[in-house]
């Protein structure tokens, strides 16, 4: 099951006449495997629309400005139908709003950075990352809404921005939870930490016993048509076989044979259960099944 397009629900609400709203939904996607990625999560999205008058109301001589231009062209900075002035105002309002949100949640001292990126329903698009446990972690994506979405929703005279933030990732930072898999735990030691009388009470996650990891590598030659293989296919296969037993998958080696030109990859799989100790025997059985399916389903050749 692939990522659901919550933008379809945004269109319904815009068509109903709403200019500002939040919505939440389940999201499914194929992705890498590590402490902050999971194939299903919950996303909160926000939309804010502006008429021409609203957008330029606080700008000197705003009555002379227009959010649209008839003969524009698409550039990395804007869509073909938008004026550069409108995009700059929208981007400023969007980033100011989200920076205030993150500051309210985590304190004004939280480190934030913005990255340019690509999303299919916004342009230009940005990612916000926060500094978490010494590394930068993405918490949300956002951008200027594609005008064709607003046009098809009956709001062709408006422009706007939208954002989507992963609630689990937000909670990881907010409550200092180190592993996204924990959110699906039924362990009472985890659940009871969040049963509070006051929702405004500050909660800090108390780590469960840290069970030792088991590391196993898998190497294979890629098919002759390398384009037929994608790393996400392998990650999805690992998820299908091992479920939450795998904590992380990393690419250790990417090797091309100097004579044959064949290319091989070596991945390291870190097995660790969040609630109990795994045995090497149990892991060896799962790891062997991953190796077998990789060859039969992905067309790779095991390299031992």
N, C-alpha and C positions, 0 to 999 in steps of 0.2 A: 504494500500500500504506500503510495507516494504522498508527498506533501499536499495537503488540501489547500485550495485557493481561497483563503478567507477574504481576499479582495472581492470575491463574488458577493459576499455579505455586505461589504462596504457599499457596493453599488446599489444594493437594495435599500440601504438606509439613506443614501444620497437621493435616490429616486423618491423616497418618502418625504423629502424636504429638509432633512437635518443638515446643519452646517458644521456641527461639532459633536463628536461622540466617541465612545470607547466600546470595543467589543472584544470578547475572548473566545478562543476556540482551541480544539485539539489540532495539532500539526504532526504530520508524519513525513519522514524523509530518510533517504539513504545518506549515510554520512560516515565520516571517520570514527574511530573508536578511541576514546580517551576519557578522562575524568569529567569533561564538560560537554560531551556530545552523546546524545541518546536518540534512537530512531523515532521516539514519540515524546512530545512535550506539549506544554500549553503556552499559547501566545496571546498577549494583550496588544491590541492594535488601537491606534487613535487617528482620527481624521479632523482636520480643521480647514474649512473653506472660507474664502473671502470674495466679496464683490469688489469691483474696481474702486468704488468709493471707500469701502472699509480698508482696503490694502493701503491706499495712499492718503488716508485721512490725516495722518500725523506728519506728512511730508510737505515742505514748503513748495507751493505751486503744484500740489498733488492733483488739482483739478485738470491740469494739463497733461498728466501722465496716463498711460494706458497699459494694462496688463498684457495686452495682445498686440502682435504685429502681423500684418498681412503677408509680407514678403520675406519672412525670416527664414533662417536655416538652422538645422540641428547641429549643435556643437557640444563638446564635453561640458560646457557651462550651462546650457539651456536647451529646451525643446524648440522646435521650429516656429511654433505659434506664440511663444511667450517673449515678452520684452525682457531685456537684461535687468532693468530696474525692478520689475516684478519678481524675478527669480531671486535677486539679492535680498529683497525685503522678506520674501517667504523663507529663504534659507536662514536669515538672521532670526526670524521669529521662531522657526522650528528648533534651531540649536539652543536658543535662549530658554525656550520652554523645557526642553529635555535636560539641559544642564541644571535648571532649577529643580526638576523632578529628582534627578540623581543626587543633587546636593541635599534635598529634603530627606531622602531615604538614608543616605550614607554619611551625611555631614559635608560641610563645605570643603573640608580638607581632602576629599577623595580625588585621586588623580584620574583625569579623563583625557582621552585623545580621540580625534576624528580621522577617519580614513575614507578616501573616495572608493566607491565600489559599484557593483552593478546589481540591480533588481529589476525584474520584468515590468513592474507596475509603477515605478518612479524613475525620474531623470531630471536633474542629477540625483545621485543616490550616495548615502553615507552610512558608515558603521560607527557606532560609539563603542569604545573599549574603556574599561576601567582597570586600574592596577589591583591585582588580587593575588595574594600570596607570592609577590615578587614577579608575577608575569602579567601581561596584558590579556584580558579576556573580553571577548565581544559580548555585550549585553543587549544591544538593539541595532536594528537597521531602520533607515528612514530616507525620506527624499521628497522631491516635488512630484505630486501625483501626475501620472500621464494624462494629458488633457483628453485623450480619446475615451478614457473611462468616465470622466465627468460629462463629456458630450453625450455618450450613450445613456447616461443616467438622467438626462434632462437638466443638467447644470452647466451648459456650455458657456454661460456668461460669468462663471466663477473659476477661480484658481485655488489650489490648496496644497497642503502637505499631509503626509501620513507617516506613521512609524509603527513598528512591530517589535515587541520585546519579549524574550523568552522568560517566562515567570520562574522556571526552575533555576535558570542562571542568575536571575536577580536575587532569588532566595539564597543561592549559594554564597553570594557576596554578603547579603544582609545578615545571614545567620552563621556565616563561616562554616559552611558544609563543604567538605573537600571532594566529594564524589557524587555525580548526578544520579548514579544508580540507586543511591540511598533513598531517593524520593519514592521508590516503588517497594520499599521494605515494609514488611508487616511486623517487624521486630518491635515489641512493646517498649524496649529501651529507647527506641527512636521516637515512636509515636507519642509517648507520654510527655516528652519535652515540649510539645507544642499544644498541650491542653492547658490553656490559661484562662483565667476569669476575665482578664482585661486584654483586648486585642492590641492595645498600645504598649503593653509590657515588653520590655526589651528581652529578647531570647537569644542566647548564645548556645549553639549546638555543642553538646558534650559528646566527644567521639566515643564510639563503641570500641570494643577490643579490636586492635589491628591485627588481623590474621596475616600470616606470612604469604608472600607471593610465590608463585611457581612460574618460571619462565621457560618457554619452549619455542624453538625457531622452526620455520618452514621455508624451504627454498624450492623454486620451480623455474623451469624455462618457459618463457612466454610463447604463445602460438606464432607461427610464421607471420601472420597478419597481426602485428602488435596492436593495431588500432581496435581489434576485436576485444582487447582486454582493458578494463578500467578498474582502478583500485577500489572504487565503490562497490563493484561486483564482488570483490573478495571480502570487503568489510561486511557486506550484507550476508554473504554466505557464513561468515564467522558468527554473526548474530543469530542466524537461523539454526546453527548447530549448537553453539555454546551458550546462547542466551546471555544472561548477566554474569556468567562465570568468568568472562574475559573482561578485565579492567582496562586494558590498553593494547593497541596494535600499532607498532611502529615499523617503518621501513628501515632495515639495517644496512642493506647493500643493494646496489643497482649495478650489475656487471654485464658487460658485453664481451663475448669471446673474441679475441683478436683475429682468429683464423676463420671460424664459421660465421661470425657476425651475429650469432644467437645471443639473445638478451635474457638474463635471469634476474629475479628479485628474491630477496630474503627478508622475511617479516619476522619480528619477534612478538609473540603473544604472551602477555602477562595475565596469568590466571589468579584471581583472588575473589573469594566469596566475601560478601559484606557481613555475614552472620556466623560463619563457621570455618574451620580449617579444611582445606582441600587435601586429598591424598594424591600422590603422584600417579598412582594406579588409575584413579578416576580421571585425572587430567589427561593421562596418556591415551585413554580410550576416546575421549572427546577430540583430542588433537589428531589422532589417527583418522577419525571420521572427517575432520576438516580437510586433511590431506587427500583423502579418497575423493571427496566431493569436488574439491578444487580441480582435480584431474578430469573427472567425468562431466562436470557442469561448466567449467570455465575453459576447458581445452588446453590446460597447461600440462607440462611434463615434469613430474617430481624430480628433484635434484638432491641426491642423498650423498 
